[in-house]
Amino acid sequence: MAREVAELNGDGIAAELRDAIHVLNEALGSPVAFRPVDWSLERREASSAALDEGIELSRALGAAMKYPTVTETLSPNQVLRERLGLAVIHRPCRTYPGVSRNYTGDIDLHVVRVATGGTYEDAGIKLGHYSAVSIRVMERVPVEHAAHFAFRLAERHRHQVVSTSKYTIQRAADGLFEEIVDEVSAEYRNTAHTRELFDSLLAKVILHPERFDVIVTPNEYGDFLSDMVYGLIGSIGLGASAAYAFTASHQPNIGIFDPAGGTAPDIAGKGIANPSGAIEAYGYLLDYCGQFDMSRRLIDAVRACIAAGEKTGDLGGSLNTLEYTQAVIRRVTGA
């Protein structure tokens, strides 16, 4: 029986990405059954019921595929994090053969970002004409979730975790983050753990990204870092993201999967959007739903297509959205 998952439909190129995923899902034998919710800006602005419907369905089913959404009054991504208790954002960053980029080596690293706290929790206040202040927040439980997730992920890869922050300057907040990661590291004796100051780490990742495996970091640092690494692999549009809520024993129990790119209104409706990020996000959804082999084959197929020159126009190819999706399907199914 197919696993039911919520489908949060958005704006801009969201409809084209959704159609590509539906074609792909059907070609793979429909391993998941989508329960759609209209999360377009028009519906979200008209009634809070749209947000409520998407949140409750995602909670009930434990998994959702989300497409790009425009933010006006409220950020749907922020609402998801707050109301579902999403504590960790996982951004895999890998080299795509066949994509033009400045860094020519191979990259295979994972950014594990605490999804709450940091400076993103407080918009701050102005103090008269010349000053403003905001509070920096670091909470133990989300950091514990992120640390356990990072070490378990590293056990499946190269057994290396780097925690990074400005712990020598932000001694209270970032110091607590590093203290918690140190505590968790003691439970994973087969995985090496080192600390790096965030500014130093940025330079090292630009110079030698191939040396890194899993990087765990507070909220805003993870935001900066993952976008920078996507620049090294050639395009933010190639990225996929997963956000998780956890049980008390640090096991993921809700997963939200989405492409890292935005709504791209300039090309919406033209049928030329690159669905690679959405396809990889769907692949991570399959992995979360227990379809491990199918997930791996799908993600490998995306890279194989691009390496062979079967790619969309933004990457220098000639295929439109549907043609590219069909090329991926042929490689996965052998048809």
Secondary structure, 3 states (H helix, E strand, C coil): CCEEEEEEECCCCHHHHHHHHHHHHHHCCCCEEEEEEECCHHHHHHCCHHHHHHHHHHHHHCEEEECCCCCCCCCHHHHHHHHHCCCEEEEEEECCCCCCCCCCCCCEEEEEEECCCECCCCCCEEECCCEEECCCECCHHHHHHHHHHHHHHHHCCCCEEEEEECCCCCCCHHHHHHHHHHHHHCCCCCCEEEEEEHHHHHHHHHHCHHHCCEEEECHHHHHHHHHHHHHHHCCHHHCEEEEEEECCCCCEEEEEEEECCCCCCCCCCCCCCCCHHHHHHHHHHHHHCCCHHHHHHHHHHHHHHHHCCCCEHHHCCCECHHHHHHHHHHHHHCC
